[in-house]
Amino acid sequence: MEAIVFEEYGGPEVLRLTTADEPHAGPGQVRLRVRAAGVNPLDHKIRGGAMREVFPTEFPAILGSEASGVVDEVGEGVTGLAAGDEVFGFMETGAYAAYALASVVARKPGELGWDEAAALPVAGETADRVLNQLAVKNGETLLLHGAAGAVGSAAVQLAVARGVTVIGTASPGNHDYLRALGAIPVAYGDGLTDRVRAVAPKGVDAVFDAAGKGALPASIELRGGTPDRIVTIADPTAAEYGVAFSRGGDRDASALAGYARPVAEGGLRVPVARSFPLADAAAAHAESEAGHVRGKLVLLP
Ligand SMILES: NC(=O)c1ccc[n+]([C@@H]2O[C@H](COP(=O)([O-])OP(=O)(O)OC[C@H]3O[C@@H](n4cnc5c(N)ncnc54)[C@H](OP(=O)(O)O)[C@@H]3O)[C@@H](O)[C@H]2O)c1
């Protein structure tokens, strides 16, 4: 099958379009003919070797943990899914490929594009998990760093749906975007604490750091000096500050189906910033690594 393979850690150029062996569905798995694969910052962190302690890579390797596509093989013990079903979910083999295997998928509603469906799993699961860990509730105020990214966009929507006031950080060019999602935008960088205090004079009840760009000291200050109710998904200095780092989570097909519902019924939409042909995975990685994607980048095999 056609796939993007890399055989050593390195820059985007190590990603090469080539042929690889097709995977086959094992017990509990389905195989998807991939129609769209989400690109996550984790992918370039793995490719560059930054995650080698946590996710050691066996080469040759194929990246990609989320996709949408058509079921074309059904493994032993799988019920309720058949060849031809249009689904999306978390992949257990690399999604930057013509075929990938999964055991947690949900049906893709017809009104959702392949690219839009591929953008939902990681952002939806991560945002949901962290909001639950922070236990934010109706009437509270949440400070969200990195609100315009994929996880941030999902978190704004889910928090607003809970009745939470969201103060989201982004560069000024993304402020109208954040307002449209229902957040109060604030620019990140020097002077952040004053800008947040100006819009939240009573303080913030919780902080979700989806950027990992050094905002933990300011977050602790805004929480009145405590790391309590601050969670980061991306700042490697979390432990130094006593801040909780959240990673991985329960992958749940019914939660996936919930994200795909119409927005008016509590669903989510993670905007697709740009779609690339599979062959242009290196260009997608370069854009992801530059760190200013609004929503999600997607590859189309
Ligand atoms: N631990 C986990 O379970 C988990 C799960 C998923 C993702 N992650 C990690 O979480 C991070 C976010 O993932 P993602 O997919 O949402 O990334 P993403 O979509 O690539 O995030 C890009 C966004 O970051 C914003 N940004 C850049 N610099 C910023 C700063 N200094 N302060 C605030 N926002 C800033 C950009 O906004 P502007 O363009 O306006 O600058 C852009 O919208 C990544 O590091 C990823 O690896 C962790």
The ligand as a Gaussian input file, in Angstrom:
#p B3LYP/6-31G(d) Opt

LIG

0 1
 N       -1.013000      15.262000      26.568000
 C       -1.997000      14.998000      25.702000
 O       -2.865000      14.152000      25.952000
 C       -2.054000      15.775000      24.418000
 C       -3.062000      15.508000      23.479000
 C       -3.131000      16.295000      22.330000
 C       -2.198000      17.311000      22.121000
 N       -1.207000      17.487000      23.035000
 C       -0.218000      18.582000      22.873000
 O       -0.915000      19.793000      23.108000
 C       -0.399000      20.823000      22.287000
 C       -1.542000      21.407000      21.454000
 O       -2.002000      20.465000      20.519000
 P       -2.903000      20.955000      19.294000
 O       -3.156000      19.799000      18.405000
 O       -4.032000      21.783000      19.788000
 O       -1.798000      21.923000      18.596000
 P       -1.945000      22.934000      17.446000
 O       -3.291000      22.841000      16.858000
 O       -0.774000      22.752000      16.552000
 O       -1.770000      24.327000      18.241000
 C       -1.451000      25.459000      17.518000
 C       -1.999000      26.658000      18.255000
 O       -1.092000      27.055000      19.305000
 C       -1.252000      28.450000      19.453000
 N       -0.070000      29.039000      20.090000
 C        1.190000      29.126000      19.590000
 N        1.991000      29.721000      20.491000
 C        1.214000      30.024000      21.579000
 C        1.462000      30.634000      22.843000
 N        2.669000      31.070000      23.187000
 N        0.424000      30.755000      23.707000
 C       -0.808000      30.323000      23.396000
 N       -1.120000      29.732000      22.198000
 C       -0.111000      29.587000      21.321000
 C       -1.436000      28.964000      18.070000
 O       -2.203000      30.154000      18.128000
 P       -1.683000      31.460000      17.341000
 O       -1.563000      31.041000      15.892000
 O       -2.734000      32.459000      17.596000
 O       -0.317000      31.781000      17.911000
 C       -2.169000      27.833000      17.357000
 O       -3.545000      28.093000      17.237000
 C        0.723000      20.176000      21.466000
 O        1.948000      20.402000      22.134000
 C        0.386000      18.701000      21.499000
 O        1.511000      17.860000      21.326000
 C       -1.108000      16.748000      24.166000

